[in-house]
Amino acid sequence: MALISLGVALTSVSYNTWRNERTEYNCNVRAACFQLFRKLADFERAVFLAQYDRDTSRAVPALAGAM
């Protein structure tokens, strides 16, 4: 009985550690994706201003992230 309890305890700790590591990884990937989306939105705005509005004075700061 004691060996079964020990096995269950070790399995539980191992699974919990694995889940915590996986959750942290997913959180980091999610944060990186949101940062990427923000930079892409800035880039899209700069391209739109430069290409369609022909307003290069407002398009340049968006590329540098100064907005």
CORMOBEL-V493839 format. One record per backbone hydrogen bond with DSSP energy under -1.0 kcal/mol. CO is the residue of the C=O (numbers start at 1). NH is the residue of the N-H. Records with the same first field share a line. If there is no record, write none. Layout:
# CORMOBEL-V493839
CO=NH / NH
This chain:
# CORMOBEL-V493839
1=5
2=6
3=7
4=8
5=9
6=10
7=11
8=12
9=13
10=14
11=15
12=16
13=17
14=18
15=19
16=20
17=21
18=22
19=23
20=24
21=25
22=26
23=27
24=28
25=29
26=30
27=31
28=32
29=33
30=34
31=35
32=36
33=37
34=38
35=39
36=40
37=41
38=42
39=43
40=44
41=45
42=46
43=47
44=48
45=49
46=50
47=51
48=52 / 53
49=55
55=59
56=60
59=63
60=64
61=66
